[in-house]
């Protein structure tokens, strides 16, 4: 009889903390169900800002990159995932008009074939059936997020082709399904905003929605909604492990947990590629793969 392969999920992210703010409840859910999960972080986040004043002393003593590595280790432990760094320098978020050039040698500046190779190796070694990453806009226009999309899609293709990167990471491996994170859809943010205002609570999303007035509707991009309410608290604990990036009194935790669970109990994804037959909409990233 054929041997069933263990289910494996790889989540590819740009910076430490992205894995906890995008799809972490679903990650924890699958870990609890026995799925093997690997989080891949492309950069060290060393060009990010310190967004929580309480972490400033530690950063001054150790440096931002070292602190963010420690934070990532804690978050990975909370989520129960394996973790790997691609090891490329953070590109930073360029600001100004015109925008300044990217720092030489950063993740978004290096050639695609260079930054794809270590991810090809990880895909071939870990052999995930499902990979999650960002859409072509990166979720938001940070150069590292856009490059993460480009690298993931290129690496998925290359990992399946024995002619590309021969000998890197082992035998060729075909990923069955690729998803884009769609956790910050306009419809979800609006639903939570209205629930807060209906409850006479101050919404943390006023500024977002004002900036998104001309943003196109994105409901049609969501193909897969995974109920993850039982793991929202795990998600939040992982997120709070990233002390430099998360203010415990900030917007991330402004919506009461019971309201979150009742208004939007799922984490949402867009099926971008699939080699297996599946029927949309889905409730499971492994739809069409279980029992194969």
C-alpha positions in Angstrom: 0.0 0.0 0.0 1.2 3.5 -0.7 2.5 5.5 2.3 0.6 8.6 3.2 2.9 11.6 3.5 2.6 13.8 6.5 0.8 17.1 5.8 3.3 20.0 5.7 2.7 23.8 5.5 5.3 26.4 4.8 4.6 30.1 5.5 7.0 32.5 3.9 7.2 36.0 5.4 9.3 39.1 5.0 10.2 40.1 8.6 9.9 38.7 12.1 6.4 39.5 13.4 4.8 39.0 10.0 4.2 35.4 10.8 2.2 36.4 13.9 0.1 39.1 12.3 -0.8 37.2 9.2 -2.3 33.7 9.5 -0.9 32.8 12.9 -4.2 31.4 14.3 -4.4 29.1 11.3 -0.8 28.1 11.8 -1.5 27.2 15.4 -4.6 25.3 14.5 -2.8 23.1 12.0 0.1 22.5 14.5 -2.5 21.3 17.0 -3.9 19.0 14.4 -0.5 17.4 13.8 0.4 19.3 10.6 4.1 20.0 10.3 4.6 23.8 9.9 7.7 25.7 8.9 7.9 29.5 9.0 10.5 31.1 6.8 11.6 34.7 7.5 13.4 36.3 4.6 15.1 39.2 6.5 16.2 40.1 10.0 14.0 43.2 10.2 17.0 45.2 11.3 15.9 48.4 9.4 12.5 48.5 11.0 11.4 51.0 13.7 11.0 50.3 17.4 7.2 50.8 17.8 7.0 50.0 21.5 8.9 52.4 23.9 9.1 49.6 26.5 11.6 47.7 24.3 13.9 50.7 23.6 16.4 49.9 26.4 16.9 46.3 25.3 17.4 47.4 21.7 19.9 50.0 22.8 21.9 47.3 24.6 21.7 44.5 22.1 20.8 46.1 18.7 17.6 45.7 16.9 18.5 42.6 14.8 19.6 40.6 17.8 16.4 41.5 19.8 14.2 40.7 16.8 15.9 37.3 16.5 15.1 36.6 20.2 11.5 37.7 19.6 11.1 35.5 16.6 12.4 32.5 18.6 9.8 33.1 21.3 7.0 33.5 18.8 8.0 30.3 17.0 7.9 28.4 20.3 4.4 29.8 21.1 3.1 28.8 17.7 4.8 25.4 17.8 6.5 25.8 14.4 9.9 25.1 12.9 11.6 28.3 11.9 14.2 29.2 9.3 15.9 32.4 8.3 16.8 33.1 4.7 19.4 35.6 6.1 19.1 38.6 3.8 19.4 42.2 4.9 16.2 44.1 5.5 15.5 46.7 2.8 13.8 49.2 5.0 10.7 51.2 4.0 11.8 54.0 1.6 10.1 57.3 2.1 10.3 60.6 0.3 9.4 62.1 -3.1 11.2 60.9 -5.1 11.8 57.7 -3.2 15.5 57.1 -2.3 17.2 54.0 -3.9 17.2 50.8 -2.0 20.3 50.0 0.2 22.8 48.1 -1.8 22.8 44.4 -1.2 19.5 44.4 0.6 16.8 41.7 0.1 14.9 43.7 -2.5 18.0 44.8 -4.3 19.7 41.5 -4.8 19.1 39.5 -8.0 16.0 37.2 -7.9 18.0 34.1 -8.6 20.3 34.8 -5.6 17.6 35.3 -3.1 15.5 32.4 -4.4 18.2 29.7 -4.0 18.0 29.2 -0.2 14.2 29.1 -0.4 14.4 26.4 -3.1 16.6 24.4 -0.8 14.2 24.7 2.1 11.2 23.7 -0.1 13.0 20.6 -1.4 14.2 19.6 2.1 10.9 20.3 4.0 8.6 19.1 1.1 5.5 21.2 1.9 2.3 20.4 0.1 1.0 24.0 0.8 2.9 27.3 0.8 1.5 30.6 1.9 2.9 34.0 1.1 1.8 37.5 0.0 0.1 38.6 -3.2 1.7 40.5 -6.0 1.3 43.8 -4.0 2.9 42.3 -0.9 -0.2 42.9 1.2 1.2 46.5 1.4 3.9 48.1 -0.7 6.9 47.4 1.5 9.7 46.4 -0.9 10.5 43.3 1.2 6.9 42.1 1.1 6.8 42.5 -2.7 10.1 40.7 -3.0 8.8 38.0 -0.7 6.0 37.3 -3.2 8.4 37.3 -6.1 10.9 35.0 -4.4 8.2 32.6 -3.2 6.7 32.1 -6.6 10.1 31.8 -8.3 11.3 29.3 -5.7 8.1 27.1 -5.9 8.6 26.9 -9.7 12.4 26.2 -9.4 12.0 23.6 -6.6 9.9 21.5 -8.9 12.4 21.7 -11.8 15.4 19.4 -11.5 17.2 21.5 -14.1 17.2 24.5 -11.8 19.6 24.7 -8.9 20.7 21.1 -9.3 21.8 19.5 -6.1 20.4 22.3 -4.0 18.2 20.9 -1.1 17.8 17.5 -2.6 15.4 16.1 -5.2 12.9 18.3 -7.0 9.7 18.9 -5.1 6.3 20.0 -6.5 4.3 22.2 -4.1 0.6 21.3 -4.6 -1.0 24.6 -3.5 0.1 28.2 -3.0 -2.1 30.7 -1.1 -1.8 34.4 -0.6 -2.6 35.9 2.9 -5.7 38.0 2.8 -6.2 38.7 6.5 -6.4 42.5 6.0 -9.2 42.6 3.5 -11.2 45.7 3.3 -14.4 43.8 4.1 -12.9 42.4 7.3 -11.6 45.7 8.6 -14.9 47.4 7.8 -16.9 44.7 9.6 -14.8 45.0 12.7 -15.0 48.8 12.5 -18.8 48.8 12.3 -19.0 46.3 15.2 -16.9 48.5 17.4 -18.9 51.6 16.6 -22.2 49.7 17.1 -21.0 48.7 20.5 -20.1 52.4 21.3 -16.4 51.5 21.4 -13.6 53.5 19.8 -12.6 51.8 16.5 -8.8 51.5 15.8 -9.6 51.4 12.1 -10.8 55.0 11.4 -7.5 56.0 9.7 -7.2 52.8 7.8 -10.6 53.2 6.3 -10.1 56.8 5.4 -6.9 55.9 3.6 -8.7 53.0 1.9 -11.7 55.0 0.5 -10.4 54.5 -3.0 -9.1 51.0 -2.5 -11.0 48.5 -4.7 -13.2 45.9 -3.0 -11.3 42.7 -2.5 -14.0 40.2 -1.4 -13.6 38.3 -4.6 -9.9 37.6 -3.8 -10.8 35.4 -0.8 -11.3 31.8 -1.8 -10.6 30.1 1.5 -11.8 30.9 5.0 -10.4 28.8 7.8 -12.2 29.0 11.2 -9.5 29.6 13.7 -11.4 31.1 16.7 -9.9 28.6 19.1 -6.4 29.9 18.3 -6.9 33.6 18.4 -5.4 33.8 21.9 -2.3 31.9 20.7 -2.0 34.3 17.8 -2.1 37.2 20.1 0.5 35.7 22.5 2.8 35.1 19.5 2.3 38.7 18.3 3.1 40.1 21.8 6.4 38.2 21.7 7.5 40.8 19.2 7.8 43.6 21.8 9.8 45.9 19.5 6.9 46.0 17.0 3.8 45.6 19.1 2.4 48.1 21.6 0.2 46.0 24.0 -2.0 49.0 24.4 -2.2 49.7 20.6 -4.6 48.9 17.8 -3.7 45.2 17.5 -5.5 44.5 20.7 -8.2 47.1 20.7 -11.1 44.9 19.5 -12.5 42.7 22.3 -11.8 39.0 21.8 -15.5 38.0 21.9 -16.3 40.5 19.3 -13.5 39.3 17.0 -14.7 35.8 17.3 -18.3 36.6 16.6 -17.8 39.1 13.8 -15.0 37.4 11.9 -14.1 33.9 13.1 -11.9 33.0 10.1 -8.4 33.8 8.7 -8.7 34.2 5.0 -6.6 33.3 2.0 -6.6 33.4 -1.8 -5.8 30.2 -3.6 -3.2 31.3 -6.2 -2.1 27.9 -7.6 -3.2 24.3 -7.3 -2.2 21.0 -8.9 -5.1 19.2 -7.2 -8.8 19.4 -7.8 -10.6 21.5 -5.2 -14.0 23.1 -5.0 -14.2 26.8 -4.1 -14.9 28.3 -1.7 -12.8 26.2 0.7 -12.6 25.9 4.5 -9.2 24.1 4.6 -5.8 24.9 3.1 -5.4 21.1 2.6 -8.6 20.7 0.7 -8.0 18.0 -2.0 -4.8 16.8 -0.3 -6.0 14.9 2.8 -5.7 11.2 2.4 -3.5 11.5 -0.7 
